[in-house]
Amino acid sequence: MNLNIIFQDRDILVVEKPPKVPCQSDKTNDTDLISMLKKPNLRLVHRLDRPVGGIMVYAKNKKSNSNLSRQVSEHKLYKEYLAIVCGEPENSKEELRDYLKKLRTINMSKVVEKDTRGSKEAILEYEVLETIKTGLDGTISLLKITLKTGRHHQIRVQLSHANLPIWGDRKYNKIFMKKKGWTQIALWSHKIGFIHPVSKQFLTFSSLPYDEYPWNIFDMNNLGKDK
């Protein structure tokens, strides 16, 4: 598989993760992105769910890893996603605030009450870019999502809880949970922004979803690349 390495220098590497590829080695022993890059010293700064594709940054040394990890913990690393959801949101823009608890035994999360033991606050903002009525899937909408926190399965859980489950999500979309066969989730890491750990310059990088259904029925021209 040919990987799209978007940028690299002595300190960082920015790459487009293909869907279905783990960010790093896991218990499945499937080929992961670090192994595919053939750079065993890469350090993981942030994660993408295995089914999700899109932009990622890795650190190449301990100093860069420490700096970027601090930006993540302080919510200074900007992350923007694209998602196609089933249905049409009532508002064109909205902030979702929930408390999530990770269910480790089944690798899922759920929305719980604020004072639930082990819960963490999850915040995201979304903007509706386009809504289309289809013959196959009914009404579906393209959303631009900005993450304010980084919780386990956050986007998938919060949108499902808001009655806007992501197209193709076999964990949180009841329609697709019942379908047989593989369906690629319509969630993509579109843009990332951070301060370079050495130069201190603020950098942004972006990536667009593959040209396949249902992404290709929406107008992606206005998204573009970095400006």
N, C-alpha and C positions, 0 to 999 in steps of 0.2 A: 504493500500500500504506500503510495506517495503522500508524504505529509506536507502540509502547507506551513512552513516556518516563515512567519511574518517578519520577525525581527530577532536579532541576537547580537550580543557583544560579549565582553569578558565577564559580565556580571549577571545578565538575565537572558532568558529565551522566551519569546512569545510565539505561540503556535496555535493552530486551529485543531482542536481535538475532534476526531471523527466520532459520530455516535456509536454507542455499544462498546467503546474501548475504555477500560479502566484508567484512571489518572495515574495510578501506581499499582504495583503488584498487590494482589489480594488472595484470599483463600481459594479462589477458583483456579488460580494458576494460569489463567488466560493471559495472552500477550497484552501487556499494558503499554501506555504511551511512552513512559520513560525508556522501556526496553526497545520500543520501535524507534525512538530517537537515537538509540545507541550512545547515550550519555548517562552512564550510571551514577555520576556525581550530582545530577540535578536534584534540587530540593523542592518538595511540594509546598507551595505558598497558600493555595486555596483549592477547593475541590469543585468538580462538576459531577452530578449523578451520572452513572455509567451510560444510561440511554441517551443522555443529552450531549449534543455537539456544540462546538463554538470556541471562542477565544479563551486562552489560558496563558498565564505567565508562570514560569519556573525560575528559581534562583540558581545561580551557578556556583555560589560559594557561601560560606557561613555568614559573612558580613551582610551580603545582599539578602539572604534568607531572614536574618534577624530584623533587618530594616523593613522588608516587605511584610513580614508576619506582624510586626508592630502596626503597620498601616492597616492591616486587616482587622486586628483586635480593636483598633481605635476608630473603625468604620471610615477610614480615609481612602480606602481602595474602592474606586467607583466601579459598580457592576450594573450593566444594563442588559436585559434579556428581551427576546421576542417570543411570544407565545400565541398559539391559535386556540381559542376556547370555544366550547359548545355553548351557543346562546349569544345574547346581546346585553351588555351591561346597561343598567339604568342611567348611569352617569358617564360622561365622556372621560372624566378624570376622577380618580378616587384613591384614598389612602386606606390600606387595610392594616388593622392592628389586632393581633390575636396572641394568645399564649399557647405554645406548642409543647407537647411532651413526646419524646422519642420512645417508641415501642421496640425495644432492641430485639426481642425474640422473633419478630416478624419483619424487621427492617422497614418500619413505617412510622409515621408521626400522626398525631391527632390534635385538634383544637380542644383545649381544656379551660377550666376556670382559672383566674389569675393566681389564686392561692394554692393551686395544686402542686404537691411536692414534685420537684424535678422539672417543672415547667419553665420555659424561657419565652420572653417577649419576642414577637416576630412582627416586623414592620416592612411594608413595601408600598410603592405607589405604582399605579398603572394609568396608561393613557390609551384610549381606543383609537387606532389608526384607520381601521376600515372594517365594515361589516358586510357580509355577503350571504345571500340566501341560496343554498345549494339544493339540488334534487336528491343528492345522496345522503348528506349529513344535516340537512335542515339549515338553520341560521348559525353561522360561525363568525367569530370576530378575531381580528389581529390586534394584539396588545403590545405596547412597549412597556416594560416593567423595570423599575429602578429599585434595587434592593437596598434597604436601610440596615438590615441585619442579615446574618448568614446562618440560618438554622437548617437542620436536617429536613430535606424535601420541602423547604419552606414555600416556594412558589406553588408547587403542586398541591400542597395541603390547603394553603390559604385560598387559592382560587376555587378549589373544590368546595370548601366550606362556604364560599360566597355564591354557590350555585353557578360557577363558571368553570367547570372542569376542563382540563386541557385535552385537546383532541389527541387520541392515541395513547393516553395514559392508562396503563393496565393495572395500576395500583389504586388510583383515586378517582377514576372516571367509571361509574357503574356501567355505562353502556359498553365500554371497551373491555371491562373486566369479564363480560359475558361472551365476548367474541373469541372465536378460535383463530389460532395462528398469530404470527408476529405483526404488530403494528408499531411503527416508529413514532414516538412521542413528539408532538409539535412544540418543542421548547428548545430555544437556541441562545447560547451566550453570545450576544451581539457586540457588546462594547466593554472595554475595560480601560480604566484610567488610574494612574498612580504616579508618585514622585520617584524618579529614578534613584536608586539607593546610593549612587556615587555622584552623578552629575547634578542631582537635585532638580532636574528639569521635569516638569509635569508632562507625561506622555499619555496619549490615547491611541488605542488600536481597535479595529472593528472587523467583523466577519459577518457574512450573510449566509442564511440557510441554503441547503442544496436546492437545485431547481427540480423539485418534485412535489407531488400532491401531498398536503393541501397548500404548501407554501406558494406554489407557482400560480395559484388563482388570485393572489393578492398583488398589488402594485408595490414593488420593493424599490422603485426608482427614487422615491422621496427620502428613503433611508440613507442611501449612498454610503460612502466611506467617511473617514475622518475629515473634518473641515479645519 
